[in-house]
């Protein structure tokens, strides 16, 4: 029987993945699909080809001669396929297509929502799918092109690549009602003034501050309010509920109007860092690279305004 020329390219990709992994179990883990499903798909693929590609038993795994031939021819094609289809993203130098990324809500509030709107207005053939979340996102398994996060990109990013986007000045503020209680010694101040902290409710809260020489100091907190939302902290600080560490740009108007005051602590908050995390430029779709390059420029303009 002559094999049909109409075959599912996804099955070819799965076959290459199994051959590269040297077995169904390890390939199923890498692909994040059930082993039984993967085995069935390969069996169906073999039936469609009328060819046995893999000799498998409970003790061994090896490719047949037909399997070896197909693997050697298909492997380069499967590896190059993402770049081939990605070329459609920038047909005629006009960005088009869809980008999906996840971002922390607090970062979205720091001007990114305006940047997203500006990008879409400039490039009408692009669609953006944005998830605002603080949950841990697995780029290797989930259908996202990249993440945008704040904090130290050197902490537990694994094989991901960090692209710096912005530095954000932080400041500890409180409502004017606390002015007489704010002392240069932060620990002494916290004996009488409550704190408001960013973070999940089930995680201990602390501020990581710096002295004049750049030495680190961890200030453990027992916050009156703990919330994973910078806007919520700002509202609570304006209500006079306590001290809050916030991006200076988020409270610049309130500081100028006297509705919030800066704490006169000898210790200060280090700048925050905003960065994009991705799996590397190799294999990145041109559309995604275009958007990230555009974001770098957009953030540089915002940082000029923030300063």
N, C-alpha and C positions, 0 to 999 in steps of 0.2 A: 504493500500500500504506500503510495507516495504521500509524504507529509504535506499537510496543508500549509500554505504560506500565511494564513491568517492566524496569528497567535497573540496572546496577551503579553505585552512587554513587561507588565508587572510580574508575571510568572518567570520571565527570563531574569529579571532582577532578583527574584527570590532564589532562583537556582544558583546564580552567581554568588549570592550571599552565603548559601549553604556550602557551596564548594570552597569558598574562601575560609569559612569557619571550620571546615573539616568535620561537620556534623550538624544534625538538626537541633540538638539541645542548645548549643552555644549560639547558633544562628538565630534561633527563636528568642533567646534572651536579648541579643543585640537589636533585633528588629521589633522587640516588644510585642510579639504575637504568640499565640498558643502553639506549642510544638505539634499538637495533633492537626491544627489548621495548616501549619506550614507543610507537614508531611503530606496531607491530602492535596494541597495545591501543587506540590511537585509531582505527585502521582498522576494528577489530572493533566499536568503539562506533558509528562512522559506519554500518557495515553494519546494526547492530541498529536504528538510527534511520531507515535508508533515506534518509539525508541526507549530502551532502558538507559537512563543516564547515570544512575547511582546504584551500586551494589551495596545493600545494607543488611546487616544482621544485628543481633544483640551485642556482638563483640567487635564488629568491624564496619568500616565505612570507606568506600573507595569509588572513584569515578570509573565508569566503563570507558572503552575507547571512544564511543560516541560522546559521552559526557566530557571527556578530556578535550575533544575537538571543539565541542560547543563552548566550553568554558574558555578556552584560549582565544576563540574568536569573539565571544560576547563580552568578556571582562573589560577590554578597553572601551567598547561601546557603552556599556552600563556606566563606567566611570565618567565618560564624557557627556552623557545624556543631560545632566543638570545644566552644564554650560551651553549645550545646544539649544535647549528650550529657553534658557535665560536670555538668549540673544533676542527673543521676541519682545522682551521688556522695553528695549530702547530702539525700536524700529524707527529709522529716520531721526534719531537723536531726540525723539519725543518720549519722555517717560510715560509708561502705561502699565497697568496691572495692579496687583494687590500686594500690600505689605501688612504683616501682622506682627505686632510687638506688645510686650507687657511692660508696664511702668508703675512705680510706686505712686500712689495717689498724691503724696506730698510733693513729689517731683513734678507731677502733672500740673499742680497748682502754681509752681514757680515759673510761669511763662510758657511752659511746653504746650499748653492747650492753645495759646495764641499762635505758636509756631506751626502746629498741626494745621490750624485753619488757614494760615498763610500759604503753606505748602500746597494744600488742596486747591486753593484759589489760583495759585501760579501754574499748577499742573493738573488740569481738570480730568485727565484720563487715568489718574491714579486713585486707587481706593485704599484707605487706611483702616485697619481693624485694630483697635487699641483696647487692651484690658488693663484697667487700673486696679492693681492688687499688690498687697504686701506678701502674698504667699510665695513659697519657694517654687520657682518655675524651672523645670528641667528642659533646657534647650535641646538636649540630645534626643529626647523622646517626644516632646510636644511640638506642635506645629506653629512655632514662632520663629521669626527671622532674627530677632535680637531682643534684649532686655535693656531697660534704662533704670539705673539704680543710683542711690546716693550712698556715700560711705567710702570705706577703704577698699579699692578694687583688689588689693593684694590678699584679702582674706577669703580663703576657700573658694576661689573661682575655678579651680581644677584646670581643665584643658581649654577654658574659654579665653578669649582675647578681650582686653579692656581698652576701649577707645575713650580718652578723656574728652569731656564736653565743656565743663565749667567748674570754676571754683566759686563757692558761695560763702560770704562772710556771715558768721553766726554771732549772736549777742544774747546775753541774759537780761530779760526785762521784767518789769513788774508795774502794777498800777501805782500812781502817785501816793495812794494811801499808805504804802509801805516805806516811803522815803526815809523816815526817821529810824527805821529798823534795819536799813541796809548798811552794812559795815564793810570795810575792805576785806575782812576775813570771811570767806564764804562759809566755812564750817560754823563759825560763830553766828552768822546771820541765820543759818538754817535751824538754829535752836529755837528761833521765834517766828520765822517766816516759812509758811508751807511752800511746797514745790509742785510743779506741774510737769509731767514727764512724757516724752514720746516713747512709745513702745507697746508691745503686747501685754495684756493684763497678767499673764502667767510668767513673766520674765522679770527678774530683779532690775531695778532702775538705777542708773548712775550717770553722772556727767564726767566726761573725760576732758579735763582742762589743762592748760599750759601755764607755767610761770614765765617770768620775764626772760629767763635763759632758755626757754623752750622745753624745760623739763616737764614730764607728764604727771598729772595728779588725778586719781580717780576719786570722785566724790560720790559716795553711796547715798541714795535718796530713799525716802519713804514718802512717795508723792501722794498728795491728796487726790490727784487725778492722773491716771495713766491711759493714754490713748494713742493709737497709731494714725494720727491725723494732725498735721501742723495747723490747719485752719481751726480745729477744735481747741488746740492749745492757745492760739491767739485770742479766741473768744473768751476763754476762761481767764487769761491774763487781763484782758480788758475789763472783765467783771470783778477784778480785784481778788481773785482766788489764790494767787501766789506767784512765785517766780517761774518763768518759762524760758528755755533756751530755744531760740527761733532764728531762722534766716533773717538777716537785717533788712533785706529788700521787702520782706513780708510785713514788717512793722515800721517801715521808714516814715510813712505818713503819720502814724500814731505818735511816733517819737517827736516829729516836727511839731505836732499840734499839742504835745504835752499830755496826751492821754495814756502814754506809757513812758517810763523812764528806764535808762540803762543802769544796771547794777554796778556799783563802783568797786568791784572785786579786784584784788591784786592778780588773781588768776583769770585767764580769758579763754574763750572757746576757740578752738582751731577752725580754720576754714573747712567747710564741707566740700566734698567732691561729687560731681555728677558725671557718670560715665555710661557708655553703652557697652554691653557684653554680647559678644557674638562668637561663633565657632571658628572664625578665621576667614580671611579674604579668599582663600582658595575654595572655589565652588560657590562663593557668594553671588547671588543674582545681581546683574548690573543695576537693576532698579533699586535694590536695597542699598548698594554701595552709593548710588546717587543720592538717596535720601539721607544717609549717614553723613556724607560729605556736606550736604546742604545744612544739616543740623549743626555741624561744627562751626560753620560760618554764622548761622543764626544765633547760636549761643554766644559767640564772640561779640556780636552786636548787643545782645542782652546784657552781657557782663559789663560793657562800657556804660550802659544806662544804670546798672545796679551800683557801679562805683561812683 
